[in-house]
Amino acid sequence: MFPRIVLHDARGTFISLSHFCPTAASLLFESTGEAVIVQAPAALSDIGELDGLDARHVWPPLLRPNMLMDL
């Protein structure tokens, strides 16, 4: 799965790239236009359930004492 990071939460499943991967990190500095959110290609979306962090039934982390982060 590396460099992919998979998060399952109340909004759905999200796939991002780890900044620990040199190739993925270098993409942050390419100026190829505006950054956009895209749908996963069939190679990722048609393989069944993805392993990842399942946060569907937990509270979000604390932003500060007595205040949770927003989804």
mmCIF file of the N, C-alpha and C atoms, coordinates in Angstrom:
data_MODEL
# 
_entry.id   MODEL 
# 
loop_
_atom_site.group_PDB 
_atom_site.id 
_atom_site.type_symbol 
_atom_site.label_atom_id 
_atom_site.label_alt_id 
_atom_site.label_comp_id 
_atom_site.label_asym_id 
_atom_site.label_entity_id 
_atom_site.label_seq_id 
_atom_site.pdbx_PDB_ins_code 
_atom_site.Cartn_x 
_atom_site.Cartn_y 
_atom_site.Cartn_z 
_atom_site.occupancy 
_atom_site.B_iso_or_equiv 
_atom_site.pdbx_formal_charge 
_atom_site.auth_seq_id 
_atom_site.auth_comp_id 
_atom_site.auth_asym_id 
_atom_site.auth_atom_id 
_atom_site.pdbx_PDB_model_num 
ATOM 1   N N  . MET A 1 1  ? 0.812   -1.195 0.000   1.00 0.00 ? 1  MET A N  1 
ATOM 2   C CA . MET A 1 1  ? 0.000   0.000  0.000   1.00 0.00 ? 1  MET A CA 1 
ATOM 3   C C  . MET A 1 1  ? 0.861   1.267  0.000   1.00 0.00 ? 1  MET A C  1 
ATOM 4   N N  . PHE A 1 2  ? 2.067   1.210  0.561   1.00 0.00 ? 2  PHE A N  1 
ATOM 5   C CA . PHE A 1 2  ? 2.916   2.405  0.614   1.00 0.00 ? 2  PHE A CA 1 
ATOM 6   C C  . PHE A 1 2  ? 3.198   2.861  -0.811  1.00 0.00 ? 2  PHE A C  1 
ATOM 7   N N  . PRO A 1 3  ? 3.082   4.115  -1.115  1.00 0.00 ? 3  PRO A N  1 
ATOM 8   C CA . PRO A 1 3  ? 2.981   5.287  -0.253  1.00 0.00 ? 3  PRO A CA 1 
ATOM 9   C C  . PRO A 1 3  ? 1.547   5.744  0.010   1.00 0.00 ? 3  PRO A C  1 
ATOM 10  N N  . ARG A 1 4  ? 0.571   4.889  -0.263  1.00 0.00 ? 4  ARG A N  1 
ATOM 11  C CA . ARG A 1 4  ? -0.821  5.287  -0.045  1.00 0.00 ? 4  ARG A CA 1 
ATOM 12  C C  . ARG A 1 4  ? -1.189  5.218  1.434   1.00 0.00 ? 4  ARG A C  1 
ATOM 13  N N  . ILE A 1 5  ? -2.011  6.167  1.871   1.00 0.00 ? 5  ILE A N  1 
ATOM 14  C CA . ILE A 1 5  ? -2.578  6.175  3.216   1.00 0.00 ? 5  ILE A CA 1 
ATOM 15  C C  . ILE A 1 5  ? -4.084  6.112  3.039   1.00 0.00 ? 5  ILE A C  1 
ATOM 16  N N  . VAL A 1 6  ? -4.717  5.132  3.668   1.00 0.00 ? 6  VAL A N  1 
ATOM 17  C CA . VAL A 1 6  ? -6.161  4.946  3.533   1.00 0.00 ? 6  VAL A CA 1 
ATOM 18  C C  . VAL A 1 6  ? -6.826  5.268  4.869   1.00 0.00 ? 6  VAL A C  1 
ATOM 19  N N  . LEU A 1 7  ? -7.848  6.116  4.818   1.00 0.00 ? 7  LEU A N  1 
ATOM 20  C CA . LEU A 1 7  ? -8.623  6.484  6.006   1.00 0.00 ? 7  LEU A CA 1 
ATOM 21  C C  . LEU A 1 7  ? -10.090 6.225  5.718   1.00 0.00 ? 7  LEU A C  1 
ATOM 22  N N  . HIS A 1 8  ? -10.726 5.460  6.588   1.00 0.00 ? 8  HIS A N  1 
ATOM 23  C CA . HIS A 1 8  ? -12.171 5.246  6.522   1.00 0.00 ? 8  HIS A CA 1 
ATOM 24  C C  . HIS A 1 8  ? -12.785 6.040  7.671   1.00 0.00 ? 8  HIS A C  1 
ATOM 25  N N  . ASP A 1 9  ? -13.701 6.982  7.357   1.00 0.00 ? 9  ASP A N  1 
ATOM 26  C CA . ASP A 1 9  ? -14.415 7.688  8.422   1.00 0.00 ? 9  ASP A CA 1 
ATOM 27  C C  . ASP A 1 9  ? -15.867 7.879  8.016   1.00 0.00 ? 9  ASP A C  1 
ATOM 28  N N  . ALA A 1 10 ? -16.602 8.665  8.770   1.00 0.00 ? 10 ALA A N  1 
ATOM 29  C CA . ALA A 1 10 ? -18.033 8.832  8.534   1.00 0.00 ? 10 ALA A CA 1 
ATOM 30  C C  . ALA A 1 10 ? -18.334 9.430  7.162   1.00 0.00 ? 10 ALA A C  1 
ATOM 31  N N  . ARG A 1 11 ? -17.375 10.116 6.564   1.00 0.00 ? 11 ARG A N  1 
ATOM 32  C CA . ARG A 1 11 ? -17.589 10.735 5.256   1.00 0.00 ? 11 ARG A CA 1 
ATOM 33  C C  . ARG A 1 11 ? -17.349 9.779  4.099   1.00 0.00 ? 11 ARG A C  1 
ATOM 34  N N  . GLY A 1 12 ? -16.582 8.713  4.332   1.00 0.00 ? 12 GLY A N  1 
ATOM 35  C CA . GLY A 1 12 ? -16.259 7.769  3.271   1.00 0.00 ? 12 GLY A CA 1 
ATOM 36  C C  . GLY A 1 12 ? -14.833 7.273  3.409   1.00 0.00 ? 12 GLY A C  1 
ATOM 37  N N  . THR A 1 13 ? -14.250 6.837  2.300   1.00 0.00 ? 13 THR A N  1 
ATOM 38  C CA . THR A 1 13 ? -12.874 6.345  2.275   1.00 0.00 ? 13 THR A CA 1 
ATOM 39  C C  . THR A 1 13 ? -12.011 7.342  1.517   1.00 0.00 ? 13 THR A C  1 
ATOM 40  N N  . PHE A 1 14 ? -10.892 7.697  2.106   1.00 0.00 ? 14 PHE A N  1 
ATOM 41  C CA . PHE A 1 14 ? -9.989  8.670  1.502   1.00 0.00 ? 14 PHE A CA 1 
ATOM 42  C C  . PHE A 1 14 ? -8.614  8.040  1.317   1.00 0.00 ? 14 PHE A C  1 
ATOM 43  N N  . ILE A 1 15 ? -8.013  8.278  0.179   1.00 0.00 ? 15 ILE A N  1 
ATOM 44  C CA . ILE A 1 15 ? -6.676  7.769  -0.125  1.00 0.00 ? 15 ILE A CA 1 
ATOM 45  C C  . ILE A 1 15 ? -5.781  8.970  -0.407  1.00 0.00 ? 15 ILE A C  1 
ATOM 46  N N  . SER A 1 16 ? -4.673  9.033  0.288   1.00 0.00 ? 16 SER A N  1 
ATOM 47  C CA . SER A 1 16 ? -3.697  10.090 0.044   1.00 0.00 ? 16 SER A CA 1 
ATOM 48  C C  . SER A 1 16 ? -2.316  9.458  -0.056  1.00 0.00 ? 16 SER A C  1 
ATOM 49  N N  . LEU A 1 17 ? -1.328  10.276 -0.317  1.00 0.00 ? 17 LEU A N  1 
ATOM 50  C CA . LEU A 1 17 ? 0.044   9.792  -0.445  1.00 0.00 ? 17 LEU A CA 1 
ATOM 51  C C  . LEU A 1 17 ? 0.865   10.244 0.748   1.00 0.00 ? 17 LEU A C  1 
ATOM 52  N N  . SER A 1 18 ? 1.741   9.373  1.232   1.00 0.00 ? 18 SER A N  1 
ATOM 53  C CA . SER A 1 18 ? 2.596   9.683  2.358   1.00 0.00 ? 18 SER A CA 1 
ATOM 54  C C  . SER A 1 18 ? 3.711   10.638 1.940   1.00 0.00 ? 18 SER A C  1 
ATOM 55  N N  . HIS A 1 19 ? 3.976   11.635 2.782   1.00 0.00 ? 19 HIS A N  1 
ATOM 56  C CA . HIS A 1 19 ? 5.080   12.556 2.507   1.00 0.00 ? 19 HIS A CA 1 
ATOM 57  C C  . HIS A 1 19 ? 6.437   11.895 2.771   1.00 0.00 ? 19 HIS A C  1 
ATOM 58  N N  . PHE A 1 20 ? 6.439   10.687 3.347   1.00 0.00 ? 20 PHE A N  1 
ATOM 59  C CA . PHE A 1 20 ? 7.693   9.965  3.562   1.00 0.00 ? 20 PHE A CA 1 
ATOM 60  C C  . PHE A 1 20 ? 8.224   9.350  2.269   1.00 0.00 ? 20 PHE A C  1 
ATOM 61  N N  . CYS A 1 21 ? 7.386   9.262  1.246   1.00 0.00 ? 21 CYS A N  1 
ATOM 62  C CA . CYS A 1 21 ? 7.815   8.745  -0.053  1.00 0.00 ? 21 CYS A CA 1 
ATOM 63  C C  . CYS A 1 21 ? 8.462   9.887  -0.828  1.00 0.00 ? 21 CYS A C  1 
ATOM 64  N N  . PRO A 1 22 ? 9.722   9.758  -1.227  1.00 0.00 ? 22 PRO A N  1 
ATOM 65  C CA . PRO A 1 22 ? 10.396  10.856 -1.935  1.00 0.00 ? 22 PRO A CA 1 
ATOM 66  C C  . PRO A 1 22 ? 9.686   11.255 -3.231  1.00 0.00 ? 22 PRO A C  1 
ATOM 67  N N  . THR A 1 23 ? 9.159   10.284 -3.969  1.00 0.00 ? 23 THR A N  1 
ATOM 68  C CA . THR A 1 23 ? 8.461   10.604 -5.210  1.00 0.00 ? 23 THR A CA 1 
ATOM 69  C C  . THR A 1 23 ? 7.179   11.364 -4.939  1.00 0.00 ? 23 THR A C  1 
ATOM 70  N N  . ALA A 1 24 ? 6.385   10.905 -3.949  1.00 0.00 ? 24 ALA A N  1 
ATOM 71  C CA . ALA A 1 24 ? 5.143   11.603 -3.602  1.00 0.00 ? 24 ALA A CA 1 
ATOM 72  C C  . ALA A 1 24 ? 5.443   13.001 -3.073  1.00 0.00 ? 24 ALA A C  1 
ATOM 73  N N  . ALA A 1 25 ? 6.473   13.138 -2.237  1.00 0.00 ? 25 ALA A N  1 
ATOM 74  C CA . ALA A 1 25 ? 6.833   14.451 -1.685  1.00 0.00 ? 25 ALA A CA 1 
ATOM 75  C C  . ALA A 1 25 ? 7.265   15.411 -2.786  1.00 0.00 ? 25 ALA A C  1 
ATOM 76  N N  . SER A 1 26 ? 7.959   14.911 -3.789  1.00 0.00 ? 26 SER A N  1 
ATOM 77  C CA . SER A 1 26 ? 8.412   15.790 -4.873  1.00 0.00 ? 26 SER A CA 1 
ATOM 78  C C  . SER A 1 26 ? 7.237   16.334 -5.677  1.00 0.00 ? 26 SER A C  1 
ATOM 79  N N  . LEU A 1 27 ? 6.114   15.608 -5.707  1.00 0.00 ? 27 LEU A N  1 
ATOM 80  C CA . LEU A 1 27 ? 4.931   16.083 -6.423  1.00 0.00 ? 27 LEU A CA 1 
ATOM 81  C C  . LEU A 1 27 ? 4.364   17.354 -5.808  1.00 0.00 ? 27 LEU A C  1 
ATOM 82  N N  . LEU A 1 28 ? 4.640   17.569 -4.509  1.00 0.00 ? 28 LEU A N  1 
ATOM 83  C CA . LEU A 1 28 ? 4.155   18.773 -3.846  1.00 0.00 ? 28 LEU A CA 1 
ATOM 84  C C  . LEU A 1 28 ? 4.775   20.040 -4.418  1.00 0.00 ? 28 LEU A C  1 
ATOM 85  N N  . PHE A 1 29 ? 5.937   19.901 -5.036  1.00 0.00 ? 29 PHE A N  1 
ATOM 86  C CA . PHE A 1 29 ? 6.673   21.074 -5.500  1.00 0.00 ? 29 PHE A CA 1 
ATOM 87  C C  . PHE A 1 29 ? 6.613   21.255 -7.006  1.00 0.00 ? 29 PHE A C  1 
ATOM 88  N N  . GLU A 1 30 ? 5.865   20.402 -7.705  1.00 0.00 ? 30 GLU A N  1 
ATOM 89  C CA . GLU A 1 30 ? 5.679   20.579 -9.143  1.00 0.00 ? 30 GLU A CA 1 
ATOM 90  C C  . GLU A 1 30 ? 4.582   21.608 -9.367  1.00 0.00 ? 30 GLU A C  1 
ATOM 91  N N  . SER A 1 31 ? 4.832   22.546 -10.231 1.00 0.00 ? 31 SER A N  1 
ATOM 92  C CA . SER A 1 31 ? 3.821   23.568 -10.510 1.00 0.00 ? 31 SER A CA 1 
ATOM 93  C C  . SER A 1 31 ? 3.118   23.225 -11.824 1.00 0.00 ? 31 SER A C  1 
ATOM 94  N N  . THR A 1 32 ? 2.243   22.231 -11.766 1.00 0.00 ? 32 THR A N  1 
ATOM 95  C CA . THR A 1 32 ? 1.538   21.794 -12.972 1.00 0.00 ? 32 THR A CA 1 
ATOM 96  C C  . THR A 1 32 ? 0.128   22.340 -13.035 1.00 0.00 ? 32 THR A C  1 
ATOM 97  N N  . GLY A 1 33 ? -0.209  23.275 -12.162 1.00 0.00 ? 33 GLY A N  1 
ATOM 98  C CA . GLY A 1 33 ? -1.553  23.842 -12.167 1.00 0.00 ? 33 GLY A CA 1 
ATOM 99  C C  . GLY A 1 33 ? -2.188  23.771 -10.797 1.00 0.00 ? 33 GLY A C  1 
ATOM 100 N N  . GLU A 1 34 ? -3.479  23.970 -10.784 1.00 0.00 ? 34 GLU A N  1 
ATOM 101 C CA . GLU A 1 34 ? -4.233  23.999 -9.539  1.00 0.00 ? 34 GLU A CA 1 
ATOM 102 C C  . GLU A 1 34 ? -4.389  22.593 -8.961  1.00 0.00 ? 34 GLU A C  1 
ATOM 103 N N  . ALA A 1 35 ? -4.293  22.473 -7.643  1.00 0.00 ? 35 ALA A N  1 
ATOM 104 C CA . ALA A 1 35 ? -4.492  21.191 -6.971  1.00 0.00 ? 35 ALA A CA 1 
ATOM 105 C C  . ALA A 1 35 ? -5.992  20.894 -6.929  1.00 0.00 ? 35 ALA A C  1 
ATOM 106 N N  . VAL A 1 36 ? -6.358  19.651 -7.246  1.00 0.00 ? 36 VAL A N  1 
ATOM 107 C CA . VAL A 1 36 ? -7.762  19.253 -7.256  1.00 0.00 ? 36 VAL A CA 1 
ATOM 108 C C  . VAL A 1 36 ? -7.918  17.891 -6.597  1.00 0.00 ? 36 VAL A C  1 
ATOM 109 N N  . ILE A 1 37 ? -9.113  17.612 -6.114  1.00 0.00 ? 37 ILE A N  1 
ATOM 110 C CA . ILE A 1 37 ? -9.448  16.306 -5.575  1.00 0.00 ? 37 ILE A CA 1 
ATOM 111 C C  . ILE A 1 37 ? -10.016 15.484 -6.720  1.00 0.00 ? 37 ILE A C  1 
ATOM 112 N N  . VAL A 1 38 ? -9.522  14.266 -6.884  1.00 0.00 ? 38 VAL A N  1 
ATOM 113 C CA . VAL A 1 38 ? -9.957  13.424 -8.001  1.00 0.00 ? 38 VAL A CA 1 
ATOM 114 C C  . VAL A 1 38 ? -10.512 12.105 -7.480  1.00 0.00 ? 38 VAL A C  1 
ATOM 115 N N  . GLN A 1 39 ? -11.315 11.435 -8.285  1.00 0.00 ? 39 GLN A N  1 
ATOM 116 C CA . GLN A 1 39 ? -11.813 10.111 -7.965  1.00 0.00 ? 39 GLN A CA 1 
ATOM 117 C C  . GLN A 1 39 ? -10.689 9.097  -8.155  1.00 0.00 ? 39 GLN A C  1 
ATOM 118 N N  . ALA A 1 40 ? -10.703 8.041  -7.350  1.00 0.00 ? 40 ALA A N  1 
ATOM 119 C CA . ALA A 1 40 ? -9.680  6.999  -7.457  1.00 0.00 ? 40 ALA A CA 1 
ATOM 120 C C  . ALA A 1 40 ? -9.828  6.276  -8.795  1.00 0.00 ? 40 ALA A C  1 
ATOM 121 N N  . PRO A 1 41 ? -8.713  5.950  -9.441  1.00 0.00 ? 41 PRO A N  1 
ATOM 122 C CA . PRO A 1 41 ? -8.796  5.184  -10.682 1.00 0.00 ? 41 PRO A CA 1 
ATOM 123 C C  . PRO A 1 41 ? -9.271  3.759  -10.411 1.00 0.00 ? 41 PRO A C  1 
ATOM 124 N N  . ALA A 1 42 ? -9.718  3.077  -11.457 1.00 0.00 ? 42 ALA A N  1 
ATOM 125 C CA . ALA A 1 42 ? -10.238 1.713  -11.319 1.00 0.00 ? 42 ALA A CA 1 
ATOM 126 C C  . ALA A 1 42 ? -9.223  0.775  -10.677 1.00 0.00 ? 42 ALA A C  1 
ATOM 127 N N  . ALA A 1 43 ? -7.940  1.018  -10.919 1.00 0.00 ? 43 ALA A N  1 
ATOM 128 C CA . ALA A 1 43 ? -6.901  0.157  -10.347 1.00 0.00 ? 43 ALA A CA 1 
ATOM 129 C C  . ALA A 1 43 ? -6.925  0.187  -8.816  1.00 0.00 ? 43 ALA A C  1 
ATOM 130 N N  . LEU A 1 44 ? -7.443  1.253  -8.225  1.00 0.00 ? 44 LEU A N  1 
ATOM 131 C CA . LEU A 1 44 ? -7.542  1.357  -6.772  1.00 0.00 ? 44 LEU A CA 1 
ATOM 132 C C  . LEU A 1 44 ? -8.957  1.102  -6.271  1.00 0.00 ? 44 LEU A C  1 
ATOM 133 N N  . SER A 1 45 ? -9.961  1.498  -7.032  1.00 0.00 ? 45 SER A N  1 
ATOM 134 C CA . SER A 1 45 ? -11.326 1.422  -6.532  1.00 0.00 ? 45 SER A CA 1 
ATOM 135 C C  . SER A 1 45 ? -12.008 0.085  -6.785  1.00 0.00 ? 45 SER A C  1 
ATOM 136 N N  . ASP A 1 46 ? -11.488 -0.711 -7.685  1.00 0.00 ? 46 ASP A N  1 
ATOM 137 C CA . ASP A 1 46 ? -12.121 -1.986 -8.026  1.00 0.00 ? 46 ASP A CA 1 
ATOM 138 C C  . ASP A 1 46 ? -11.414 -3.187 -7.415  1.00 0.00 ? 46 ASP A C  1 
ATOM 139 N N  . ILE A 1 47 ? -10.708 -2.998 -6.292  1.00 0.00 ? 47 ILE A N  1 
ATOM 140 C CA . ILE A 1 47 ? -9.965  -4.117 -5.708  1.00 0.00 ? 47 ILE A CA 1 
ATOM 141 C C  . ILE A 1 47 ? -10.559 -4.590 -4.392  1.00 0.00 ? 47 ILE A C  1 
ATOM 142 N N  . GLY A 1 48 ? -11.760 -4.103 -4.058  1.00 0.00 ? 48 GLY A N  1 
ATOM 143 C CA . GLY A 1 48 ? -12.399 -4.515 -2.805  1.00 0.00 ? 48 GLY A CA 1 
ATOM 144 C C  . GLY A 1 48 ? -12.050 -3.578 -1.673  1.00 0.00 ? 48 GLY A C  1 
ATOM 145 N N  . GLU A 1 49 ? -12.302 -4.043 -0.465  1.00 0.00 ? 49 GLU A N  1 
ATOM 146 C CA . GLU A 1 49 ? -12.048 -3.239 0.738   1.00 0.00 ? 49 GLU A CA 1 
ATOM 147 C C  . GLU A 1 49 ? -10.554 -2.953 0.884   1.00 0.00 ? 49 GLU A C  1 
ATOM 148 N N  . LEU A 1 50 ? -10.217 -1.690 1.107   1.00 0.00 ? 50 LEU A N  1 
ATOM 149 C CA . LEU A 1 50 ? -8.823  -1.298 1.290   1.00 0.00 ? 50 LEU A CA 1 
ATOM 150 C C  . LEU A 1 50 ? -8.479  -1.321 2.776   1.00 0.00 ? 50 LEU A C  1 
ATOM 151 N N  . ASP A 1 51 ? -7.325  -1.866 3.109   1.00 0.00 ? 51 ASP A N  1 
ATOM 152 C CA . ASP A 1 51 ? -6.852  -1.814 4.489   1.00 0.00 ? 51 ASP A CA 1 
ATOM 153 C C  . ASP A 1 51 ? -6.447  -0.385 4.813   1.00 0.00 ? 51 ASP A C  1 
ATOM 154 N N  . GLY A 1 52 ? -6.732  0.029  6.025   1.00 0.00 ? 52 GLY A N  1 
ATOM 155 C CA . GLY A 1 52 ? -6.351  1.367  6.433   1.00 0.00 ? 52 GLY A CA 1 
ATOM 156 C C  . GLY A 1 52 ? -6.877  1.663  7.815   1.00 0.00 ? 52 GLY A C  1 
ATOM 157 N N  . LEU A 1 53 ? -6.752  2.893  8.222   1.00 0.00 ? 53 LEU A N  1 
ATOM 158 C CA . LEU A 1 53 ? -7.222  3.327  9.530   1.00 0.00 ? 53 LEU A CA 1 
ATOM 159 C C  . LEU A 1 53 ? -8.743  3.427  9.491   1.00 0.00 ? 53 LEU A C  1 
ATOM 160 N N  . ASP A 1 54 ? -9.422  2.667  10.337  1.00 0.00 ? 54 ASP A N  1 
ATOM 161 C CA . ASP A 1 54 ? -10.877 2.696  10.409  1.00 0.00 ? 54 ASP A CA 1 
ATOM 162 C C  . ASP A 1 54 ? -11.286 3.619  11.554  1.00 0.00 ? 54 ASP A C  1 
ATOM 163 N N  . ALA A 1 55 ? -11.700 4.828  11.215  1.00 0.00 ? 55 ALA A N  1 
ATOM 164 C CA . ALA A 1 55 ? -12.084 5.825  12.214  1.00 0.00 ? 55 ALA A CA 1 
ATOM 165 C C  . ALA A 1 55 ? -13.580 6.107  12.146  1.00 0.00 ? 55 ALA A C  1 
ATOM 166 N N  . ARG A 1 56 ? -14.354 5.121  11.662  1.00 0.00 ? 56 ARG A N  1 
ATOM 167 C CA . ARG A 1 56 ? -15.795 5.332  11.494  1.00 0.00 ? 56 ARG A CA 1 
ATOM 168 C C  . ARG A 1 56 ? -16.545 5.395  12.813  1.00 0.00 ? 56 ARG A C  1 
ATOM 169 N N  . HIS A 1 57 ? -16.048 4.772  13.852  1.00 0.00 ? 57 HIS A N  1 
ATOM 170 C CA . HIS A 1 57 ? -16.796 4.699  15.105  1.00 0.00 ? 57 HIS A CA 1 
ATOM 171 C C  . HIS A 1 57 ? -16.019 5.308  16.272  1.00 0.00 ? 57 HIS A C  1 
ATOM 172 N N  . VAL A 1 58 ? -15.219 6.317  15.995  1.00 0.00 ? 58 VAL A N  1 
ATOM 173 C CA . VAL A 1 58 ? -14.440 6.973  17.040  1.00 0.00 ? 58 VAL A CA 1 
ATOM 174 C C  . VAL A 1 58 ? -14.603 8.491  16.929  1.00 0.00 ? 58 VAL A C  1 
ATOM 175 N N  . TRP A 1 59 ? -14.299 9.179  18.014  1.00 0.00 ? 59 TRP A N  1 
ATOM 176 C CA . TRP A 1 59 ? -14.315 10.638 18.012  1.00 0.00 ? 59 TRP A CA 1 
ATOM 177 C C  . TRP A 1 59 ? -13.069 11.160 17.302  1.00 0.00 ? 59 TRP A C  1 
ATOM 178 N N  . PRO A 1 60 ? -13.146 12.351 16.690  1.00 0.00 ? 60 PRO A N  1 
ATOM 179 C CA . PRO A 1 60 ? -11.938 12.939 16.105  1.00 0.00 ? 60 PRO A CA 1 
ATOM 180 C C  . PRO A 1 60 ? -10.936 13.302 17.203  1.00 0.00 ? 60 PRO A C  1 
ATOM 181 N N  . PRO A 1 61 ? -9.677  13.503 16.858  1.00 0.00 ? 61 PRO A N  1 
ATOM 182 C CA . PRO A 1 61 ? -8.678  13.853 17.876  1.00 0.00 ? 61 PRO A CA 1 
ATOM 183 C C  . PRO A 1 61 ? -8.945  15.232 18.474  1.00 0.00 ? 61 PRO A C  1 
ATOM 184 N N  . LEU A 1 62 ? -8.304  15.483 19.610  1.00 0.00 ? 62 LEU A N  1 
ATOM 185 C CA . LEU A 1 62 ? -8.429  16.786 20.271  1.00 0.00 ? 62 LEU A CA 1 
ATOM 186 C C  . LEU A 1 62 ? -7.619  17.841 19.535  1.00 0.00 ? 62 LEU A C  1 
ATOM 187 N N  . LEU A 1 63 ? -8.223  18.992 19.332  1.00 0.00 ? 63 LEU A N  1 
ATOM 188 C CA . LEU A 1 63 ? -7.511  20.155 18.817  1.00 0.00 ? 63 LEU A CA 1 
ATOM 189 C C  . LEU A 1 63 ? -6.759  20.817 19.961  1.00 0.00 ? 63 LEU A C  1 
ATOM 190 N N  . ARG A 1 64 ? -7.445  20.915 21.089  1.00 0.00 ? 64 ARG A N  1 
ATOM 191 C CA . ARG A 1 64 ? -6.880  21.415 22.345  1.00 0.00 ? 64 ARG A CA 1 
ATOM 192 C C  . ARG A 1 64 ? -7.764  20.854 23.452  1.00 0.00 ? 64 ARG A C  1 
ATOM 193 N N  . PRO A 1 65 ? -7.398  20.978 24.712  1.00 0.00 ? 65 PRO A N  1 
ATOM 194 C CA . PRO A 1 65 ? -8.242  20.434 25.776  1.00 0.00 ? 65 PRO A CA 1 
ATOM 195 C C  . PRO A 1 65 ? -9.695  20.921 25.646  1.00 0.00 ? 65 PRO A C  1 
ATOM 196 N N  . ASN A 1 66 ? -10.610 20.000 25.750  1.00 0.00 ? 66 ASN A N  1 
ATOM 197 C CA . ASN A 1 66 ? -12.058 20.270 25.689  1.00 0.00 ? 66 ASN A CA 1 
ATOM 198 C C  . ASN A 1 66 ? -12.567 20.700 24.320  1.00 0.00 ? 66 ASN A C  1 
ATOM 199 N N  . MET A 1 67 ? -11.775 20.520 23.239  1.00 0.00 ? 67 MET A N  1 
ATOM 200 C CA . MET A 1 67 ? -12.247 20.867 21.893  1.00 0.00 ? 67 MET A CA 1 
ATOM 201 C C  . MET A 1 67 ? -11.753 19.832 20.896  1.00 0.00 ? 67 MET A C  1 
ATOM 202 N N  . LEU A 1 68 ? -12.713 19.153 20.247  1.00 0.00 ? 68 LEU A N  1 
ATOM 203 C CA . LEU A 1 68 ? -12.373 18.162 19.233  1.00 0.00 ? 68 LEU A CA 1 
ATOM 204 C C  . LEU A 1 68 ? -12.113 18.843 17.891  1.00 0.00 ? 68 LEU A C  1 
ATOM 205 N N  . MET A 1 69 ? -11.271 18.215 17.074  1.00 0.00 ? 69 MET A N  1 
ATOM 206 C CA . MET A 1 69 ? -11.063 18.694 15.710  1.00 0.00 ? 69 MET A CA 1 
ATOM 207 C C  . MET A 1 69 ? -12.316 18.407 14.891  1.00 0.00 ? 69 MET A C  1 
ATOM 208 N N  . ASP A 1 70 ? -12.540 19.183 13.870  1.00 0.00 ? 70 ASP A N  1 
ATOM 209 C CA . ASP A 1 70 ? -13.645 18.966 12.933  1.00 0.00 ? 70 ASP A CA 1 
ATOM 210 C C  . ASP A 1 70 ? -13.218 17.922 11.911  1.00 0.00 ? 70 ASP A C  1 
ATOM 211 N N  . LEU A 1 71 ? -14.187 17.161 11.397  1.00 0.00 ? 71 LEU A N  1 
ATOM 212 C CA . LEU A 1 71 ? -13.847 16.227 10.333  1.00 0.00 ? 71 LEU A CA 1 
ATOM 213 C C  . LEU A 1 71 ? -13.368 16.963 9.121   1.00 0.00 ? 71 LEU A C  1 
# 
